[in-house]
Amino acid sequence: MVIEASGKVIGTVGYYWEHCGSNWLEAGIIIYDPDYWNGGYGTEALTLWVDYLFSSLPLARVGITTWSGNKRMMKAAEKIGMQLEGRMRKCRIVNGAYYDSIRMGVLREEWEKRTSDK
Protein backbone atom coordinates (compact mmCIF):
# COMPACT_ATOMS: atom_id res chain seq x y z
CA MET A 1 0.00 0.00 0.00
CA VAL A 2 1.10 3.57 -0.56
CA ILE A 3 1.42 6.51 1.81
CA GLU A 4 -0.16 9.61 0.35
CA ALA A 5 -0.03 13.25 1.46
CA SER A 6 -1.73 16.13 -0.35
CA GLY A 7 -2.49 13.86 -3.30
CA LYS A 8 1.16 12.83 -3.68
CA VAL A 9 2.59 9.35 -3.10
CA ILE A 10 5.36 9.84 -0.52
CA GLY A 11 6.04 6.24 0.51
CA THR A 12 4.83 2.70 1.04
CA VAL A 13 3.96 0.25 3.81
CA GLY A 14 4.47 -3.49 3.67
CA TYR A 15 5.21 -6.62 5.62
CA TYR A 16 7.05 -9.90 5.25
CA TRP A 17 6.60 -13.22 6.98
CA GLU A 18 9.34 -14.30 9.36
CA HIS A 19 7.40 -17.53 9.94
CA CYS A 20 3.96 -17.82 8.39
CA GLY A 21 3.08 -20.99 10.34
CA SER A 22 3.23 -19.10 13.62
CA ASN A 23 1.75 -15.86 12.22
CA TRP A 24 5.03 -14.00 12.77
CA LEU A 25 5.48 -11.02 10.50
CA GLU A 26 7.54 -7.85 10.39
CA ALA A 27 5.98 -4.60 9.20
CA GLY A 28 7.75 -1.78 7.47
CA ILE A 29 7.29 1.73 6.16
CA ILE A 30 9.33 3.84 3.78
CA ILE A 31 8.87 7.55 3.16
CA TYR A 32 10.77 8.34 -0.03
CA ASP A 33 10.62 12.11 0.00
CA PRO A 34 12.81 13.74 2.72
CA ASP A 35 10.51 16.78 2.63
CA TYR A 36 8.00 14.59 4.51
CA TRP A 37 10.42 13.31 7.16
CA ASN A 38 9.88 14.53 10.73
CA GLY A 39 6.31 15.62 9.96
CA GLY A 40 4.47 12.79 11.70
CA TYR A 41 3.63 11.01 8.45
CA GLY A 42 5.66 7.92 9.38
CA THR A 43 4.08 7.63 12.82
CA GLU A 44 0.60 8.01 11.35
CA ALA A 45 1.30 5.50 8.57
CA LEU A 46 2.78 2.98 11.02
CA THR A 47 -0.21 3.39 13.37
CA LEU A 48 -2.72 2.81 10.58
CA TRP A 49 -0.70 -0.10 9.15
CA VAL A 50 -0.32 -1.91 12.48
CA ASP A 51 -4.01 -1.41 13.20
CA TYR A 52 -4.88 -2.83 9.79
CA LEU A 53 -2.57 -5.85 10.27
CA PHE A 54 -4.07 -6.69 13.68
CA SER A 55 -7.63 -6.26 12.38
CA SER A 56 -7.14 -8.41 9.28
CA LEU A 57 -4.73 -11.17 10.37
CA PRO A 58 -4.60 -13.57 13.37
CA LEU A 59 -1.39 -12.09 14.77
CA ALA A 60 -0.11 -12.25 18.34
CA ARG A 61 2.39 -9.44 17.66
CA VAL A 62 3.59 -7.04 15.00
CA GLY A 63 7.25 -6.16 14.85
CA ILE A 64 9.70 -4.01 12.94
CA THR A 65 13.38 -4.50 12.23
CA THR A 66 15.62 -1.53 11.54
CA TRP A 67 19.18 -0.38 12.12
CA SER A 68 20.39 1.72 15.05
CA GLY A 69 21.10 4.69 12.79
CA ASN A 70 17.43 4.98 11.83
CA LYS A 71 16.37 7.14 14.78
CA ARG A 72 13.13 8.27 13.12
CA MET A 73 11.88 4.70 12.68
CA MET A 74 12.74 3.75 16.24
CA LYS A 75 11.00 6.88 17.55
CA ALA A 76 7.87 6.24 15.47
CA ALA A 77 7.74 2.63 16.69
CA GLU A 78 8.14 3.76 20.30
CA LYS A 79 5.41 6.42 19.90
CA ILE A 80 2.87 3.80 18.83
CA GLY A 81 3.70 1.49 21.73
CA MET A 82 6.35 -0.83 20.35
CA GLN A 83 9.04 -1.97 22.76
CA LEU A 84 12.66 -2.87 22.15
CA GLU A 85 12.74 -6.68 21.88
CA GLY A 86 16.23 -7.27 20.60
CA ARG A 87 19.51 -5.71 19.58
CA MET A 88 22.12 -7.55 17.56
CA ARG A 89 25.31 -5.59 17.86
CA LYS A 90 27.43 -4.43 14.92
CA CYS A 91 25.78 -6.59 12.29
CA ARG A 92 24.86 -3.92 9.73
CA ILE A 93 27.26 -1.80 7.72
CA VAL A 94 26.02 1.55 6.41
CA ASN A 95 28.45 3.89 4.65
CA GLY A 96 31.38 1.88 6.00
CA ALA A 97 30.29 2.05 9.66
CA TYR A 98 28.87 -0.74 11.80
CA TYR A 99 25.40 -0.39 13.32
CA ASP A 100 23.23 -2.61 15.46
CA SER A 101 20.14 -4.37 14.15
CA ILE A 102 17.10 -3.32 16.21
CA ARG A 103 13.93 -5.34 16.70
CA MET A 104 10.84 -3.74 18.20
CA GLY A 105 7.32 -5.04 18.58
CA VAL A 106 3.89 -4.72 20.10
CA LEU A 107 1.62 -7.54 21.27
CA ARG A 108 -2.03 -7.68 20.25
CA GLU A 109 -3.23 -7.20 23.85
CA GLU A 110 -0.97 -4.16 24.27
CA TRP A 111 -2.27 -2.69 21.01
CA GLU A 112 -5.90 -3.31 21.91
CA LYS A 113 -5.44 -1.78 25.36
CA ARG A 114 -3.66 1.25 23.93
CA THR A 115 -6.31 1.85 21.27
CA SER A 116 -9.23 1.30 23.71
CA ASP A 117 -7.71 3.80 26.20
CA LYS A 118 -8.00 6.60 23.63
FENMO-V724869 format. One record per pair of residues at least 12 apart in sequence whose C-alpha atoms are under 7 Angstrom apart, sorted by sequence separation. I is the first residue (numbers start at 1). J is the second residue. If there is no record, write none. Layout:
I;J  I;J
//
This chain:
1;13  15;27  50;62  88;100  89;101  1;14  14;27  15;28  87;100  88;101  14;28  87;101  88;102  13;28  14;29  87;102  13;29  86;102  87;103  12;29  13;30  29;46  86;103  12;30  85;103  86;104  11;30  12;31  84;103  85;104  11;31  84;104  85;105  10;31  11;32  83;104  84;105  10;32  82;104  83;105  10;33  82;105  83;106  82;106  81;106  69;99  68;99  67;99  68;100  43;76  47;80  67;100  68;101  42;76  67;101  68;102  23;58  24;59  27;62  66;101  67;102  23;59  26;62  27;63  28;64  66;102  25;62  26;63  27;64  65;102  66;103  25;63  26;64  65;103  26;65  64;103  65;104  63;103  64;104  63;104  64;105  3;45  63;105  62;105  63;106  61;105  62;106  61;106  62;107  61;107  60;107  61;108  60;108  54;108
//
